[in-house]
Amino acid sequence: MSRTLIGRSAIFGLLLSLAVITIGCSQQMSDDSSTPVSKTSHDHDKEAHEEGHGHGGWWCVEHGIPEEECSLCSSKAAAGFKARGDWCEEHNRAESQCFKCDPSRAEKFAKLYKAKFGQAPPEPEE
């Protein structure tokens, strides 16, 4: 092989490595810095996503519940609550998360937030 071909292969390999490192390092992190922030919407209604409700963090600011447990944002979570009989038909959410029926239920989730961040959570939008 000629030196030119070897040099080009080395440069190509170096550029490819830099591209992979750059892409991996530029991934955004969520509030808790342990899970990547998804830039795609999930199964929550399209309006909430368009209004800036991100679903990649730990806390669902819109509903005042940890994101992965939010029965309004996650169809997987909702299915689990329904299967266990924990569902408020009137407000279409987990009964245990229905702050409309019983506002005191929010206290449990506020305590989780405070334990993690050392401060009270933001007021839920809904």
GUVO-80034 format. One line per 5 residues: number of its first residue (from 1); their letters; for each residue y, z, x of N, C-alpha, C, O. Coordinates in pm, 1 decimal. Layout:
NUM) a) Y Z X Y Z X Y Z X Y Z X ~ ...;
END
This chain:
1) msrtl) -118.5 0.0 84.5 0.0 0.0 0.0 123.7 0.0 88.2 123.8 54.2 198.8 ~ 225.8 -60.2 38.1 348.3 -62.7 117.1 427.0 65.4 94.8 406.7 136.9 -3.3 ~ 517.0 92.4 188.0 599.9 213.6 178.0 688.8 209.2 54.5 716.1 313.2 -5.4 ~ 734.2 91.2 15.6 821.2 78.0 -101.2 747.7 121.3 -227.0 803.5 192.3 -310.6 ~ 622.9 78.8 -240.6 544.7 114.7 -358.1 517.1 265.0 -362.6 524.2 326.9 -468.7;
6) igrsa) 485.5 323.2 -246.5 461.4 468.0 -239.9 589.4 544.3 -272.1 585.5 644.4 -343.5 ~ 701.4 498.3 -220.6 830.1 562.8 -247.0 866.0 557.3 -394.3 913.6 655.4 -451.3 ~ 842.9 441.1 -456.0 872.1 427.2 -599.1 782.1 517.9 -682.4 827.9 576.6 -780.4 ~ 656.4 530.0 -645.7 563.4 616.9 -718.3 607.0 762.1 -708.3 600.7 836.6 -806.1 ~ 651.4 801.9 -589.3 697.1 939.7 -569.2 822.3 967.5 -651.2 834.5 1073.8 -712.0;
11) ifgll) 914.6 873.3 -653.0 1038.9 890.5 -729.4 1006.9 895.8 -879.0 1062.0 978.8 -951.3 ~ 918.0 807.5 -925.3 878.8 807.5 -1066.1 815.1 941.1 -1105.5 845.4 996.2 -1211.3 ~ 727.4 992.0 -1020.2 662.3 1119.9 -1047.1 762.5 1233.7 -1054.0 752.3 1321.2 -1140.0 ~ 859.7 1232.3 -963.0 962.8 1334.8 -960.5 1047.6 1328.7 -1087.5 1076.0 1432.0 -1148.2 ~ 1088.3 1207.6 -1128.2 1169.1 1192.7 -1248.5 1091.8 1235.2 -1372.9 1148.2 1298.4 -1462.2;
16) lslav) 964.6 1201.3 -1379.2 881.3 1241.5 -1491.8 870.0 1393.4 -1499.0 879.3 1451.4 -1607.2 ~ 850.2 1457.5 -1384.8 841.6 1603.8 -1380.3 971.8 1667.9 -1426.1 969.7 1764.6 -1502.3 ~ 1084.5 1615.5 -1380.9 1214.4 1669.0 -1421.6 1236.0 1652.9 -1571.8 1289.8 1742.8 -1636.5 ~ 1194.8 1540.1 -1627.4 1209.1 1517.1 -1771.3 1128.4 1619.5 -1850.6 1177.5 1674.7 -1949.1 ~ 1005.9 1644.7 -1808.5 919.8 1741.0 -1877.6 980.2 1881.1 -1869.5 981.8 1953.7 -1968.8;
21) itigc) 1029.0 1918.8 -1753.7 1089.8 2051.6 -1735.5 1215.2 2064.3 -1820.8 1236.4 2166.7 -1885.8 ~ 1298.3 1960.8 -1820.7 1422.4 1964.1 -1897.4 1395.3 1976.9 -2046.5 1460.9 2055.5 -2114.8 ~ 1301.2 1901.9 -2096.7 1267.7 1908.4 -2239.3 1213.7 2046.6 -2274.6 1252.8 2103.8 -2376.3 ~ 1126.3 2099.9 -2193.8 1068.4 2231.8 -2219.4 1170.9 2342.5 -2213.2 1164.4 2436.7 -2292.2 ~ 1265.2 2333.8 -2121.5 1364.9 2439.0 -2105.0 1478.9 2429.9 -2204.3 1551.1 2527.6 -2223.9;
26) sqqms) 1496.8 2315.0 -2267.3 1608.2 2301.0 -2360.7 1572.1 2342.2 -2501.9 1656.6 2335.0 -2591.2 ~ 1449.7 2384.7 -2524.4 1407.3 2426.2 -2658.1 1482.3 2551.8 -2697.2 1484.1 2649.2 -2621.9 ~ 1545.4 2550.7 -2816.4 1619.1 2666.8 -2864.7 1523.5 2779.6 -2896.0 1407.6 2756.7 -2930.7 ~ 1572.9 2901.8 -2883.5 1491.6 3018.5 -2916.2 1553.6 3087.6 -3036.2 1674.1 3077.2 -3059.1 ~ 1471.8 3157.7 -3112.4 1518.6 3231.0 -3229.0 1587.6 3359.4 -3186.4 1598.2 3389.4 -3067.5;
31) ddsst) 1634.7 3435.2 -3285.7 1705.3 3560.1 -3259.2 1624.7 3657.2 -3173.9 1681.3 3727.2 -3090.0 ~ 1495.0 3662.3 -3194.2 1415.0 3758.9 -3119.6 1365.7 3701.6 -2987.1 1292.5 3769.0 -2914.7 ~ 1404.4 3578.8 -2954.1 1371.9 3511.8 -2828.1 1222.9 3502.9 -2800.0 1183.1 3490.9 -2684.1 ~ 1140.5 3508.5 -2902.0 997.5 3497.6 -2877.9 935.3 3377.4 -2947.6 822.1 3339.6 -2917.3 ~ 1008.4 3317.4 -3040.6 955.2 3200.7 -3107.9 1059.3 3091.2 -3111.2 1177.2 3119.0 -3133.1;
36) pvskt) 1018.3 2966.7 -3089.7 1114.1 2857.0 -3092.5 1174.0 2838.4 -3231.0 1109.0 2865.1 -3332.1 ~ 1297.5 2792.6 -3234.5 1364.1 2761.9 -3359.5 1323.5 2621.2 -3400.1 1337.1 2527.4 -3321.6 ~ 1275.2 2606.5 -3518.9 1237.0 2475.0 -3569.1 1360.5 2404.2 -3620.2 1441.6 2463.8 -3691.1 ~ 1375.7 2277.8 -3585.0 1489.6 2201.8 -3633.2 1453.5 2122.6 -3757.8 1534.3 2042.9 -3805.4 ~ 1335.4 2142.8 -3810.9 1296.1 2072.5 -3932.0 1299.6 2168.9 -4048.4 1282.5 2289.6 -4031.1;
41) shdhd) 1321.9 2114.9 -4168.0 1322.6 2201.2 -4285.4 1179.2 2238.0 -4320.8 1085.4 2170.2 -4279.0 ~ 1162.3 2342.5 -4395.7 1029.0 2376.7 -4442.9 1026.9 2362.3 -4594.3 1112.9 2294.5 -4650.5 ~ 935.5 2421.5 -4658.2 914.4 2394.4 -4799.1 1013.5 2461.8 -4892.5 1001.1 2447.8 -5014.2 ~ 1112.0 2534.6 -4839.6 1215.7 2593.6 -4924.4 1301.7 2481.1 -4980.7 1303.0 2371.1 -4925.5 ~ 1372.1 2506.7 -5087.8 1448.8 2399.9 -5150.1 1546.2 2335.6 -5051.9 1602.2 2402.0 -4964.7;
46) keahe) 1564.7 2206.5 -5067.9 1643.5 2125.5 -4975.6 1787.9 2173.4 -4967.2 1847.4 2169.0 -4859.6 ~ 1845.9 2219.3 -5078.6 1984.5 2264.9 -5078.2 2006.1 2379.8 -4980.9 2104.8 2380.2 -4907.4 ~ 1917.0 2475.8 -4978.9 1931.8 2591.3 -4889.9 1932.7 2545.8 -4745.7 2011.0 2596.3 -4665.2 ~ 1846.6 2451.1 -4711.5 1841.8 2401.7 -4574.0 1970.6 2327.7 -4539.3 2024.1 2344.6 -4429.8 ~ 2020.4 2246.5 -4631.2 2141.8 2170.3 -4605.7 2263.2 2261.0 -4593.3 2359.6 2225.6 -4525.5;
51) eghgh) 2260.2 2377.0 -4657.5 2370.9 2470.7 -4648.8 2365.5 2553.6 -4521.7 2450.0 2640.9 -4502.4 ~ 2268.8 2528.9 -4434.5 2263.2 2596.9 -4306.7 2166.0 2713.0 -4300.0 2170.4 2789.8 -4203.9 ~ 2079.8 2728.7 -4396.5 1980.8 2836.6 -4392.4 1870.6 2796.8 -4296.5 1782.8 2717.7 -4330.9 ~ 1875.4 2851.9 -4175.9 1772.1 2823.1 -4077.7 1648.3 2905.9 -4106.0 1658.2 3018.8 -4154.0 ~ 1532.8 2850.8 -4076.8 1408.3 2918.8 -4106.9 1327.2 2949.0 -3982.1 1209.5 2983.7 -3992.2;
56) ggwwc) 1386.7 2936.6 -3866.7 1312.6 2959.2 -3744.0 1329.1 3098.0 -3686.9 1257.2 3135.1 -3594.2 ~ 1421.5 3175.4 -3739.5 1443.7 3309.5 -3687.7 1350.5 3410.9 -3750.8 1266.1 3376.3 -3833.5 ~ 1366.0 3535.4 -3711.7 1280.8 3641.6 -3763.2 1323.4 3684.1 -3902.7 1238.6 3722.2 -3983.3 ~ 1453.2 3678.7 -3933.6 1506.4 3733.8 -4056.8 1556.7 3623.2 -4149.1 1628.0 3533.1 -4104.8 ~ 1520.7 3629.3 -4275.7 1572.3 3537.9 -4377.7 1702.3 3598.6 -4430.3 1699.7 3687.0 -4516.0;
61) vehgi) 1814.1 3551.8 -4379.5 1944.0 3606.0 -4417.6 1970.4 3583.6 -4566.0 2031.1 3667.8 -4632.2 ~ 1925.6 3471.9 -4616.9 1950.3 3438.3 -4756.2 1884.8 3537.1 -4853.0 1942.4 3570.5 -4956.5 ~ 1762.6 3584.3 -4818.6 1688.0 3668.7 -4911.6 1664.4 3811.6 -4864.5 1609.7 3891.7 -4940.2 ~ 1704.1 3846.6 -4741.2 1695.3 3983.8 -4693.3 1555.0 4032.3 -4663.8 1521.4 4147.9 -4689.7 ~ 1472.1 3942.5 -4608.8 1330.4 3971.1 -4583.5 1291.8 3901.8 -4452.8 1349.5 3797.9 -4420.8;
66) peeec) 1197.2 3954.9 -4376.9 1150.2 3878.4 -4261.0 1104.1 3738.7 -4305.2 1032.4 3724.6 -4404.2 ~ 1145.6 3637.4 -4231.5 1124.0 3497.4 -4270.5 980.0 3464.6 -4305.2 954.9 3399.1 -4406.4 ~ 884.7 3508.4 -4223.9 746.0 3469.8 -4250.1 688.5 3537.0 -4375.0 586.4 3492.8 -4427.6 ~ 753.5 3643.4 -4422.5 709.2 3712.3 -4544.4 786.2 3668.3 -4668.2 753.7 3711.4 -4778.8 ~ 886.5 3584.4 -4652.5 975.5 3549.4 -4763.4 904.0 3460.4 -4864.1 871.6 3345.2 -4835.0;
71) slcss) 880.0 3514.5 -4981.6 807.9 3441.5 -5085.5 892.6 3331.4 -5148.7 839.2 3244.6 -5217.7 ~ 1022.1 3333.8 -5126.4 1108.6 3228.6 -5177.7 1116.7 3110.4 -5081.0 1140.0 2997.5 -5124.0 ~ 1098.3 3134.2 -4954.1 1110.2 3028.6 -4853.4 975.7 2970.9 -4810.7 968.6 2854.2 -4772.2 ~ 871.4 3048.4 -4816.5 741.4 3006.3 -4764.9 638.7 2993.3 -4876.6 603.5 3091.6 -4942.0 ~ 591.5 2872.0 -4897.5 489.8 2852.6 -5000.7 359.5 2922.2 -4960.9 282.8 2964.4 -5047.5;
76) kaaag) 334.3 2934.2 -4831.0 214.8 3005.2 -4783.7 224.1 3153.8 -4819.5 128.3 3212.4 -4869.9 ~ 339.8 3213.4 -4793.2 359.3 3354.8 -4828.6 351.1 3372.3 -4979.9 287.8 3466.1 -5028.4 ~ 415.0 3282.5 -5054.4 412.6 3292.2 -5201.1 269.6 3286.2 -5254.0 232.5 3362.8 -5343.0 ~ 190.0 3195.7 -5199.4 50.6 3183.1 -5243.8 -26.7 3312.6 -5218.8 -107.7 3353.9 -5301.8 ~ -2.0 3376.0 -5105.5 -68.0 3502.7 -5074.4 -29.2 3612.8 -5171.5 -114.7 3688.3 -5217.7;
81) fkarg) 100.0 3622.2 -5202.7 145.6 3723.7 -5297.8 87.2 3698.4 -5436.2 44.6 3792.0 -5503.9 ~ 85.0 3572.3 -5478.4 28.7 3538.4 -5609.4 -119.7 3573.5 -5615.4 -167.5 3626.3 -5715.8 ~ -192.1 3544.0 -5507.7 -336.4 3573.3 -5503.5 -363.3 3722.8 -5515.1 -465.7 3763.5 -5569.9 ~ -272.0 3804.7 -5463.8 -288.0 3950.6 -5471.2 -231.4 4008.7 -5600.8 -236.6 4129.8 -5622.4 ~ -177.3 3922.1 -5687.1 -120.2 3970.7 -5813.3 17.0 4032.2 -5796.8 63.8 4103.7 -5885.4;
86) dwcee) 82.0 4005.9 -5685.7 215.3 4059.1 -5655.6 316.7 3948.1 -5680.9 366.2 3885.1 -5587.4 ~ 347.1 3924.9 -5809.3 437.1 3813.7 -5841.3 523.7 3846.5 -5962.1 473.8 3894.6 -6063.8 ~ 653.0 3820.4 -5950.6 748.6 3838.0 -6060.0 771.6 3700.4 -6122.5 839.9 3615.6 -6065.1 ~ 714.2 3679.7 -6239.3 727.8 3551.4 -6308.3 873.2 3524.5 -6348.3 919.4 3410.6 -6343.3 ~ 943.8 3629.0 -6387.4 1081.3 3612.8 -6434.3 1173.3 3557.7 -6325.6 1258.9 3473.6 -6352.8;
91) hnrae) 1155.1 3606.0 -6200.9 1244.4 3565.3 -6092.2 1176.9 3476.5 -5988.3 1238.2 3442.2 -5887.2 ~ 1052.4 3439.2 -6011.9 977.3 3345.9 -5929.0 975.7 3384.9 -5780.9 1013.3 3306.8 -5693.5 ~ 931.7 3506.2 -5756.2 920.0 3559.5 -5620.0 820.1 3674.4 -5621.7 779.7 3720.4 -5728.4 ~ 780.7 3720.4 -5504.5 689.4 3835.5 -5498.0 754.9 3954.2 -5567.9 873.5 3981.0 -5548.2 ~ 678.3 4024.0 -5648.3 729.2 4143.0 -5717.5 780.0 4245.3 -5616.1 883.7 4308.2 -5637.3;
96) sqcfk) 707.3 4261.6 -5506.8 746.5 4358.7 -5403.9 874.8 4318.5 -5331.7 933.5 4399.3 -5259.7 ~ 918.5 4194.0 -5350.7 1042.3 4144.8 -5290.9 1148.2 4113.8 -5396.2 1251.6 4055.0 -5364.5 ~ 1123.5 4152.4 -5519.6 1217.6 4121.0 -5626.4 1323.2 4231.6 -5635.3 1305.4 4333.2 -5702.4 ~ 1431.6 4207.5 -5566.0 1542.0 4303.3 -5565.8 1620.4 4295.9 -5696.4 1700.6 4384.6 -5725.8 ~ 1597.6 4189.9 -5775.1 1664.8 4177.7 -5904.5 1604.3 4275.8 -6004.2 1676.7 4337.4 -6082.4;
101) cdpsr) 1472.2 4290.8 -6002.0 1405.9 4386.3 -6091.3 1426.4 4530.0 -6043.8 1444.0 4620.9 -6124.9 ~ 1424.0 4549.6 -5913.6 1437.3 4684.1 -5857.4 1510.0 4675.9 -5723.3 1446.7 4652.4 -5620.3 ~ 1642.6 4695.0 -5723.2 1721.0 4685.0 -5600.2 1675.1 4779.0 -5488.2 1701.6 4752.4 -5371.0 ~ 1606.6 4888.6 -5523.1 1561.9 4983.0 -5419.9 1453.8 4922.6 -5329.9 1428.3 4975.1 -5221.5 ~ 1390.1 4813.8 -5372.6 1286.9 4748.8 -5290.2 1345.0 4693.6 -5160.6 1272.1 4676.8 -5062.8;
106) aekfa) 1472.8 4665.5 -5158.4 1537.9 4610.7 -5039.4 1538.4 4711.6 -4924.4 1545.8 4672.3 -4808.0 ~ 1530.7 4840.0 -4955.6 1536.3 4944.7 -4852.8 1424.3 4929.9 -4749.8 1447.6 4947.3 -4630.2 ~ 1304.9 4898.4 -4794.4 1190.3 4880.9 -4704.8 1221.2 4774.8 -4600.1 1194.5 4794.0 -4481.5 ~ 1277.4 4663.1 -4644.1 1305.3 4552.6 -4553.5 1425.6 4582.9 -4464.4 1429.1 4542.5 -4348.1 ~ 1523.6 4653.9 -4519.1 1639.9 4693.7 -4439.6 1597.7 4785.1 -4324.5 1653.0 4777.1 -4214.8;
111) klyka) 1500.6 4870.9 -4349.6 1449.4 4960.3 -4244.4 1380.7 4880.6 -4133.4 1394.3 4913.9 -4015.7 ~ 1307.5 4776.5 -4170.1 1244.1 4690.5 -4068.9 1350.0 4625.2 -3980.4 1336.6 4621.4 -3858.1 ~ 1454.5 4574.5 -4043.4 1562.3 4508.9 -3969.4 1630.9 4608.0 -3875.8 1656.3 4578.0 -3759.2 ~ 1660.3 4725.8 -3928.6 1729.5 4827.5 -3848.4 1642.8 4872.5 -3730.7 1694.4 4896.5 -3621.5 ~ 1512.0 4884.0 -3752.3 1421.4 4922.8 -3644.2 1420.5 4817.1 -3533.9 1408.9 4850.8 -3416.0;
116) kfgqa) 1432.4 4692.0 -3570.5 1428.1 4583.4 -3472.5 1562.1 4563.0 -3403.1 1565.8 4541.0 -3282.1 ~ 1672.9 4569.9 -3478.2 1803.7 4535.2 -3423.3 1900.3 4652.2 -3408.4 2008.2 4635.5 -3351.5 ~ 1863.9 4770.0 -3458.2 1949.5 4886.8 -3442.6 2073.0 4888.3 -3530.2 2166.4 4964.2 -3504.5 ~ 2074.6 4806.4 -3632.0 2188.0 4803.1 -3724.7 2139.0 4756.8 -3861.8 2028.7 4704.3 -3876.6 ~ 2224.5 4778.2 -3960.6 2188.4 4736.5 -4097.4 2183.7 4585.2 -4104.4 2257.8 4517.8 -4032.9;
121) ppepe) 2097.8 4530.6 -4189.5 2089.5 4385.4 -4203.2 2209.4 4330.2 -4278.5 2278.7 4403.7 -4348.9 ~ 2234.0 4199.2 -4263.4 2339.1 4138.8 -4346.6 2296.9 4142.2 -4492.6 2177.7 4141.2 -4523.3 ~ 2393.4 4146.1 -4581.7 2363.2 4146.6 -4724.8 2293.9 4015.5 -4762.0 2339.9 3908.3 -4722.6 ~ 2183.3 4022.7 -4837.8 2118.0 3899.2 -4880.3 2210.8 3819.7 -4972.4 2291.1 3876.2 -5046.6 ~ 2197.4 3688.0 -4965.4 2279.7 3600.5 -5047.6 2229.8 3595.2 -5190.6 2307.7 3571.0 -5282.8;
126) e) 2100.0 3617.6 -5210.1 2041.1 3612.9 -5344.2 1987.7 3747.4 -5382.4 1934.1 3763.7 -5492.0;
END
